[in-house]
Amino acid sequence: MVAIAWIQMMVRVQYNYRIWKNTNCPDLNSDGIVNIMDLISVAVSFGTSRGEAGYNVAVDCNGDGVIDLMDLIAVATKFGQVLPN
């Protein structure tokens, strides 16, 4: 229960205050829609940190140097949305 509350709080922080560093987030491939391709982009680098093989700064939405749950949430909570160009 505590974990769910923490995740909900972090999502509110990210989306209410737009603290992510990557300007393409959540549409990581810049095709105008947040879709499975954006989630796959995060999944491929999930669990990596800056300096490690497989780390992709382009999917580090919050710029903390780690591809983790927060980056995945940043994309997943906007899944299906069409974004303006």
C-alpha positions in Angstrom: 0.0 0.0 0.0 2.8 2.4 0.8 4.5 1.6 -2.6 1.3 2.5 -4.4 0.9 5.8 -2.5 4.6 6.6 -3.3 4.1 5.9 -7.0 0.9 8.0 -7.1 2.7 10.9 -5.4 5.6 10.8 -7.9 3.3 10.7 -10.9 1.5 13.8 -9.5 4.9 15.5 -9.0 6.1 14.7 -12.5 2.9 15.7 -14.3 1.7 18.6 -12.2 5.1 20.3 -12.2 6.6 18.8 -15.4 10.0 18.1 -13.9 11.2 15.7 -16.5 14.4 16.8 -18.3 13.8 15.0 -21.6 11.7 17.3 -23.8 10.6 14.3 -26.0 9.1 12.5 -23.0 6.6 10.9 -23.1 6.6 10.7 -26.9 10.2 9.3 -27.1 10.2 8.6 -30.8 8.5 11.9 -31.7 5.8 10.3 -33.9 3.0 12.4 -32.3 1.4 9.6 -30.2 2.5 7.9 -27.0 2.3 4.2 -27.9 4.0 0.8 -27.5 7.1 2.0 -29.3 7.7 4.6 -26.6 7.2 2.0 -23.9 9.6 -0.4 -25.7 12.2 2.3 -25.8 12.2 2.6 -22.0 12.0 -1.2 -21.5 15.1 -1.8 -23.6 17.2 0.4 -21.3 15.3 -0.4 -18.1 17.5 -0.9 -15.1 20.6 0.8 -16.5 22.4 3.8 -15.2 24.5 6.6 -16.8 27.8 5.1 -17.9 26.5 1.5 -18.2 26.1 -0.4 -21.4 22.5 0.0 -22.7 21.8 3.3 -20.9 20.0 5.7 -23.3 19.8 9.3 -22.2 16.9 9.8 -24.6 14.6 7.7 -22.4 15.7 9.1 -19.1 12.7 11.3 -18.8 13.5 12.8 -15.4 17.2 13.1 -16.1 18.3 11.3 -12.9 20.8 9.1 -14.6 18.8 5.9 -14.1 16.2 4.3 -16.4 13.7 3.1 -13.8 10.0 2.9 -12.9 9.7 6.7 -12.9 10.7 6.9 -16.6 8.3 4.0 -17.4 5.5 5.8 -15.5 6.2 9.0 -17.3 5.4 7.3 -20.6 2.7 4.8 -19.5 0.5 7.4 -17.9 0.2 9.2 -21.2 -0.2 6.0 -23.3 -2.5 6.5 -26.2 -2.5 10.3 -26.2 -1.9 12.2 -29.4 0.4 15.1 -28.8 0.6 18.4 -30.7 3.6 18.9 -32.9 
